[in-house]
Amino acid sequence: MNLQGYPTFIPGATTVGVTCPEGVILASEKRVSYGSFVMSRSGKKVFKLTSHVGAACAGLVADMQILVREVSAYSKLFSLDSKRPISVRAVAKIMSNLLFSRRLLPYITQTIVGGVDDEGPVIYILDILGSVIPDKYAAVGSGAEIAVGVLEEGYRENLSLEEAKDLVTRAIKSAISRDAISGDGVDFLIITKDGIREESIKF
């Protein structure tokens, strides 16, 4: 219970990111729930930040929406000023700086930032205080422990884009089957050197 006597609910989510030679898959399920109450079955937790970088989040929807809006604006300013596309790592660092600047009143969100730039496909995992951790695959949110087990078993560095998408789908489906506060479908950001494509499936 919080100080006002009201129950405090932390929203759940299952969010996954995977790299492969052709690009990056970011995905999150669609349920927005607070405790045992399902607020929405069509929440969006994946976001396009630039033409080649995206983010997938778990946590408070309002916080993730504000955060990605700020990061997107700063990324566009960087590109206008430098006259070149911003790197995925630089986008992750912008988000890290914003999260750390709010460390005393943090944005309640875990985030996977991913994209394709001159260094190839890459993802970074960020916690609420702005730690930046590069990896080949990752899962965050209330269903992360279940999802990461599927990723560990199925990930290979030479996955095709379709195989990576299938692995992400299986990981989220496994998490949904055991995590009651995740569910109702998956939103995907499929990022390649040609740009970002959005897809959704319903369960």
Secondary structure, 3 states (H helix, E strand, C coil): CCCCCCCCCCCCCEEEEEEECCEEEEEEECCEEECCEEEECCCCCEEECCCCEEEEEEECHHHHHHHHHHHHHHHHHHHHHHCCCCCHHHHHHHHHHHHHHCCCCCCCEEEEEEEEECCEEEEEEECCCCCEEEECEEEEECCHHHHHHHHHHHCCCCCCHHHHHHHHHHHHHHHHHHCCCCCCCEEEEEEECCEEEEEEECC
